Amino acid sequence: AVLFAPRQGLPGPSREEPSRAVLWLFRLLLFRLVFSSAVVKLAGGDPTWRNLTALQYHYETQPLPTPIGWFAHQLPSWFQSFSAVGMFGIELVIPFFLFAPRQLRFLAALLIAFFQVLIALTGNYAYFSLLTLTLCVLALDDAFLRDVLPRRFVEKVVGAAPAKRDSRFRRALMGAVATLITLAGITQVAGLVLGQQKLPRPALELLARLGQFHIVSGYGLFAVMTTSRPEIVVEGSNDGQTWLAYEFKYKPGDVKRPPPVVAPHQPRLDWQMWFAALGDYRNSPWFVNFMVRLLEGSPEVLALLEKNPFPNAPPRFIRASRYDYHFTDFPGRRTSGAWWRRRFTGPYFPVASLRK
């Protein structure tokens, strides 16, 4: 993005024509992001992707679903399988159209953008979809934007001043950089498709040298689909008999609370709780510190929570239990008003207290 930005101190329309080499790199980045997401699903060997049942679990088990995600989960299994086929079509085939003539390139950008909108509607993934949509815009051109954007905005931003071309030296420099990054990007994708062991040594050395600068990174989303949703419920007590639960701001807890819409904000604590629930607390040292801070009544930590059941003084004891959460269905929601149903599966963190 630094190479793409105009050389001016203040924001506003620029007289510089965008570097075609850098524009190519952005389109290549969009290709790698989308195409690699499909490759890792197939190469990972996950049976739910192979038999097209992954979306029967995805909306329910993703880190932070939205209310629309609840409704998407209710769709029949045949539609979920059909959606998986459509997803693979967009991720495997459509990215190649980004390098096709103008009309096909526009079609690719619009289909990828549509897919990103669906992702954003059904799950909270911070600014991921916004960044991807920005890349989709770069696959379009000024003529297309003039047709779809308000005229006042177009007159201000698109074609506001005659373009100034870069110097020959700058174009040559950008071309050399683009060639190097293109080779590395293609090599990285080839490694996903063919396997790293089948790449020639010079290609591996190129990736290793550029890797330390994080210029060309690998992408792969949901290579392995989680088919269950364990959740951690943190509770405190003063007598060791009566336990009261802490309520988090965004992650599932109270079964009657609807899933939130929080993107583009990224709630780090709630997000990490999803990963912690998939394993053991011993593999998440931060979780032990989190429990200690609750026993200490840390204001900074308590501010990250929605509900503190001990507003006057921290509890003497604390523990964490693991529950298996599932979305309710339409009849269950009408009857109970709950978005979730849950089942206790066992302790997660033992009863603990501060030593005096």
C-alpha positions in Angstrom: 0.0 0.0 0.0 2.9 2.3 0.6 4.1 1.9 -2.9 0.6 2.6 -4.2 0.0 5.8 -2.3 0.5 9.1 -4.1 3.6 11.2 -3.2 1.9 14.1 -1.4 1.8 15.3 2.1 -2.0 15.9 2.5 -4.9 13.5 1.6 -6.9 14.3 -1.4 -7.1 13.7 -5.2 -3.7 13.1 -6.7 -2.4 14.1 -10.2 -0.2 11.0 -10.2 -1.4 8.0 -12.3 -1.3 4.9 -10.1 1.6 2.5 -10.7 0.4 -0.2 -13.0 3.0 -2.6 -11.5 1.7 -2.0 -8.0 -1.9 -2.3 -9.2 -1.0 -5.7 -10.7 0.4 -6.7 -7.3 -2.8 -5.9 -5.6 -4.8 -8.0 -8.0 -2.3 -10.8 -7.5 -2.7 -10.5 -3.8 -6.5 -10.8 -4.2 -6.0 -13.9 -6.3 -3.7 -15.5 -3.8 -6.0 -14.7 -0.9 -9.1 -16.2 -2.4 -7.5 -19.1 -4.4 -5.3 -20.2 -1.4 -8.4 -20.3 0.8 -9.8 -23.0 -1.4 -6.6 -24.9 -1.9 -6.0 -25.3 1.9 -9.5 -26.6 2.4 -8.9 -29.4 -0.2 -5.3 -30.1 0.6 -6.0 -30.3 4.4 -7.9 -33.5 4.0 -10.8 -32.3 6.1 -13.7 -34.7 5.3 -16.4 -32.0 5.8 -15.0 -30.0 2.9 -14.6 -33.1 0.8 -18.2 -34.2 1.3 -19.5 -30.6 1.2 -21.0 -30.7 4.7 -18.7 -28.1 6.3 -21.3 -25.3 6.1 -23.6 -27.4 8.2 -21.2 -26.6 11.1 -19.6 -23.3 10.1 -22.2 -20.8 11.1 -22.6 -22.4 14.5 -19.0 -23.0 15.4 -17.3 -19.9 14.0 -15.7 -17.7 16.7 -18.3 -14.9 16.8 -21.4 -15.5 14.7 -24.1 -12.9 14.0 -27.9 -13.1 14.2 -28.0 -13.7 10.5 -25.5 -16.6 11.1 -28.2 -18.2 13.3 -30.7 -18.0 10.4 -28.1 -19.3 7.9 -27.6 -22.3 10.2 -31.3 -23.2 9.9 -31.1 -23.7 6.1 -31.6 -27.3 4.9 -28.6 -29.5 4.4 -29.0 -29.6 0.6 -28.7 -25.9 0.5 -25.6 -25.9 2.7 -24.0 -28.4 0.3 -25.0 -26.2 -2.7 -23.5 -23.2 -0.9 -20.2 -25.1 -0.5 -20.1 -25.8 -4.2 -20.7 -22.2 -4.9 -18.0 -21.2 -2.5 -15.5 -23.5 -4.1 -16.5 -22.1 -7.5 -15.8 -18.5 -6.3 -12.6 -19.4 -4.6 -11.1 -21.9 -7.1 -12.3 -20.7 -10.5 -13.3 -17.0 -10.3 -9.9 -15.7 -9.1 -8.3 -16.6 -12.5 -10.7 -14.1 -14.2 -8.9 -11.3 -12.3 -6.3 -11.6 -15.1 -8.9 -11.8 -17.9 -10.2 -9.0 -20.1 -12.1 -6.2 -18.6 -15.6 -7.6 -18.4 -14.5 -10.9 -16.9 -12.3 -9.1 -14.5 -15.2 -7.0 -13.3 -17.4 -10.2 -13.0 -14.7 -11.8 -10.8 -14.4 -8.7 -8.6 -18.1 -8.5 -8.1 -18.6 -12.2 -7.3 -15.7 -12.1 -4.8 -17.2 -8.9 -3.2 -20.6 -10.6 -3.0 -19.0 -13.5 -1.2 -17.3 -11.2 1.2 -20.6 -9.5 2.0 -22.1 -12.9 2.9 -19.2 -13.6 5.2 -19.6 -10.3 6.9 -23.3 -10.8 7.3 -23.0 -14.2 9.0 -19.9 -13.7 11.1 -17.8 -11.1 12.9 -14.3 -11.1 11.3 -13.2 -7.6 12.2 -12.0 -5.7 9.1 -11.1 -8.8 7.0 -14.0 -8.3 4.6 -13.5 -4.6 4.4 -9.8 -5.1 3.4 -10.8 -7.7 0.8 -13.5 -5.5 -0.6 -10.9 -2.8 -1.0 -8.8 -5.2 -3.1 -11.9 -5.9 -5.2 -12.3 -2.2 -6.0 -8.7 -2.2 -7.4 -9.8 -4.8 -9.9 -12.2 -2.3 -11.4 -11.4 0.9 -13.3 -12.4 4.6 -13.4 -14.9 4.1 -16.2 -16.8 1.5 -14.2 -16.7 3.7 -11.0 -18.2 6.6 -13.0 -21.2 4.5 -13.9 -22.0 3.2 -10.4 -20.9 6.0 -8.0 -22.6 9.4 -7.4 -21.5 12.0 -9.9 -20.5 14.5 -7.2 -18.2 11.9 -5.7 -16.8 10.9 -9.1 -16.0 14.5 -10.1 -14.2 15.0 -6.8 -12.1 11.8 -6.7 -12.0 10.2 -10.1 -10.4 12.1 -12.8 -10.2 15.3 -10.8 -7.0 16.3 -12.5 -4.9 15.2 -15.5 -2.6 12.3 -14.6 1.1 12.7 -14.3 3.1 9.7 -15.4 6.0 8.4 -13.3 9.5 8.9 -14.4 11.2 6.1 -16.3 13.4 5.3 -13.4 10.4 5.0 -11.0 8.5 2.8 -13.5 11.6 0.6 -13.9 12.0 0.3 -10.2 8.4 -0.6 -9.6 8.5 -3.1 -12.4 11.5 -4.8 -10.9 9.9 -5.0 -7.4 6.6 -6.2 -9.0 8.5 -9.0 -10.9 10.2 -10.2 -7.7 7.1 -10.2 -5.6 5.1 -11.9 -8.5 7.6 -14.7 -8.7 7.5 -15.2 -4.9 3.7 -15.1 -4.9 3.3 -17.6 -7.6 5.9 -19.8 -5.9 4.0 -19.6 -2.7 0.7 -20.7 -4.4 2.5 -23.4 -6.2 3.8 -24.7 -2.9 0.3 -25.0 -1.6 -0.9 -26.8 -4.7 2.0 -29.1 -5.4 3.6 -29.3 -2.0 6.8 -27.5 -0.8 8.9 -30.6 -1.3 8.3 -30.4 -5.1 9.5 -26.9 -5.5 13.0 -26.2 -6.8 15.6 -25.1 -4.3 16.0 -21.5 -5.7 12.2 -21.0 -5.3 12.4 -22.1 -1.7 15.3 -19.8 -1.0 13.5 -16.9 -2.5 10.5 -17.5 -0.2 12.8 -17.9 2.8 14.6 -14.6 2.1 11.4 -12.6 1.5 9.6 -14.4 4.3 11.6 -12.5 7.0 10.2 -9.3 5.7 6.6 -10.6 5.5 6.3 -9.4 2.0 4.7 -12.6 0.6 2.7 -14.5 3.2 0.6 -17.6 2.9 -3.2 -17.4 3.3 -5.7 -20.1 4.2 -9.0 -19.8 6.0 -10.8 -22.6 7.7 -8.6 -25.3 6.4 -10.0 -27.6 9.1 -13.7 -27.1 10.0 -14.6 -27.3 13.7 -17.7 -29.5 14.1 -18.4 -28.6 17.7 -18.5 -25.5 19.8 -17.0 -25.8 23.3 -17.4 -22.7 25.4 -15.8 -21.7 28.6 -18.0 -20.4 31.4 -16.1 -18.5 34.2 -17.7 -18.5 37.6 -16.9 -17.0 41.0 -18.0 -17.9 44.5 -17.5 -16.6 48.1 -18.5 -19.9 49.8 -17.6 -22.6 47.3 -21.2 -23.6 47.0 -23.0 -20.8 45.2 -21.4 -19.9 41.9 -22.2 -16.9 39.7 -21.1 -16.6 36.1 -19.2 -13.7 34.5 -20.8 -12.6 31.3 -18.5 -11.7 28.4 -19.4 -8.8 26.0 -19.5 -10.8 22.8 -18.9 -14.5 23.0 -21.8 -16.9 23.8 -22.7 -17.2 27.5 -26.3 -16.5 28.4 -28.3 -18.7 26.0 -31.0 -16.1 25.6 -28.6 -13.4 24.5 -28.5 -13.0 20.7 -25.2 -13.2 18.8 -23.7 -9.7 18.5 -22.8 -7.6 15.5 -19.4 -6.2 16.4 -17.3 -6.0 13.2 -15.1 -4.1 12.3 -14.1 -4.1 16.0 -12.0 -7.1 17.0 -12.7 -8.1 20.6 -9.4 -9.8 21.4 -10.5 -11.4 24.7 -13.7 -13.0 23.4 -11.9 -14.1 20.2 -9.1 -15.8 22.2 -11.6 -17.5 24.5 -12.8 -19.4 21.4 -9.4 -20.8 20.8 -8.8 -21.5 24.5 -12.0 -23.6 24.7 -10.6 -25.9 21.9 -7.7 -26.9 24.0 -6.4 -27.0 27.6 -5.8 -24.0 29.8 -2.2 -25.1 30.3 -1.7 -24.3 26.6 -3.1 -20.8 27.2 -0.9 -19.2 29.9 -2.8 -15.9 29.4 -5.9 -17.6 30.7 -4.3 -18.3 34.1 -3.4 -14.6 34.4 -6.9 -13.7 33.4 -8.3 -15.8 36.3 -5.9 -14.3 38.7 -6.9 -10.8 37.7 -10.5 -11.6 38.3 -9.6 -12.8 41.8 -7.8 -9.5 42.3 -10.7 -7.5 41.0 -8.6 -5.8 38.3 -10.6 -2.8 37.0 -8.9 -3.0 33.6 -9.8 -6.7 33.2 -13.3 -6.3 34.5 -13.9 -3.5 32.0 -13.5 -6.2 29.2 -16.6 -8.0 30.5 -20.3 -7.3 30.1 -21.3 -8.4 33.6 -19.4 -8.7 36.9 -21.5 -10.7 39.4 -19.3 -9.4 42.2 -19.5 -5.6 41.9 -18.5 -4.8 45.5 -15.6 -7.1 46.0 -13.9 -9.9 44.1 -14.9 -13.5 44.9 -12.8 -15.8 47.1 -12.9 -18.6 44.6 -13.0 -18.9 40.9 -13.4 -21.7 38.4 -14.1 -22.4 34.7 -16.3 -25.0 33.2 -16.7 -26.2 29.6 -20.0 -26.5 27.9 -21.0 -27.7 24.4 -23.1 -25.0 22.7 -25.5 -25.4 19.8 -27.8 -23.1 18.0 -31.5 -23.6 18.8 -33.9 -24.2 15.9 -37.1 -22.3 15.1 -39.4 -24.3 17.4 -36.9 -24.2 20.2 -36.4 -20.5 19.9 -40.2 -19.8 19.8 -40.7 -21.9 22.9 -37.8 -20.8 25.1 -36.6 -17.5 23.5 -33.1 -18.9 23.5 -30.6 -18.5 20.7 -28.4 -21.3 22.1 -28.7 -24.5 24.0 -25.9 -25.9 26.0 -24.7 -29.1 27.8 -22.1 -29.3 30.5 -19.1 -31.4 29.5 -16.7 -31.0 32.4 -14.4 -28.7 34.3 -11.9 -26.5 32.4 -10.0 -24.7 35.1 -10.0 -26.1 38.7 -11.3 -24.1 41.7 -8.7 -21.6 42.7 -8.2 -18.8 45.2 -5.5 -16.3 46.1 -3.1 -17.4 48.7 -3.0 -15.1 51.8 
